Amino acid sequence: MRYLYTMMLLFAISLSSYAQEKEVGVLVGMTAFQGDVVESNFDASQLNIGFGAFYRYYTSPKFSFRFGVTAGTFTGDDANNPSLSSRGFSFESMIVDATAIAEWNILGINIYGDQAYDQNRFSPYLLGGIGVAMYDPTVTTTETPLFAGDLEHEYPGFTMVVPLGLGVKYATDRITIGIEGAIRAGLTDFLDGVSWSGNSDNNDWYGFYGINAAYRIGATSSKSSSAPKEVEQFEGSEVIE
């Protein structure tokens, strides 16, 4: 995990020298989980707090890339699901992930501050990427014991994840505010510590839903900066044709 963070940081630093605009930001919101203990696509009773930080750079007003780390608590309880209440499983886990995400700003976001000439301060965006997550669930059982395959699984575990989502951005001269929802499709069925004891055919996934705020640290530019400057003609000067 440590080596992945180092590689992502070095990659971000190497790319930043080519970026027109760069931002650093934070995000906070709610976490949601779907797996063997939480079977519904969205269970409001199992929402928890999530947070993170990221570095973003723009290659153009329509395309941006970001590298970030997010963390959150995830829980689930069979008691909240009538079809599973007799089984008696519950879990709690902290999941931390590091991701590299591409963003498509559909309308083109204003990254040039108040000097912008053909971009929007507001734009919806789509995101997708890849990352790695560390998970360390604690499972409690009251009625049915776990199968041996689940008991023998080693933790903490690591898995590749695929972030997918959408959001909207609003840009001021230096601050970009976003509202975003994104799932992480996991490549494992052990995020909640239950696999063989539940439905081992489907992998688990989790999501972050909240707001983010980023401060722009790149240099600004505009159409006016590329316009030719007026040449002042001083009294007594001679123009040679």
Buried (B, 14 or more C-beta within 10 A) or exposed (E): EEEEEEEBEEEBEEBBEEBBBBBEBBBBBBBBBBBBBBBEEEBEEBBBEBBBBBBBBBBEBBBBBBBBBBBBEBBBBBBBBEEBEEBBBBBBBBBBBBBBBBBBBBBBBBBBBEEBEEBBBEBBBEBBBEBBBBBBBEBEBEEEEBBEEBEEBEEEBEBBBBBBBBBBBBBEEEEBBBBBBBBBBBEBBBBBBBBBBBBBEEBBBBBBBBEBEBEBEBEBBBEEEEEEEEEEEEEEEEEEE
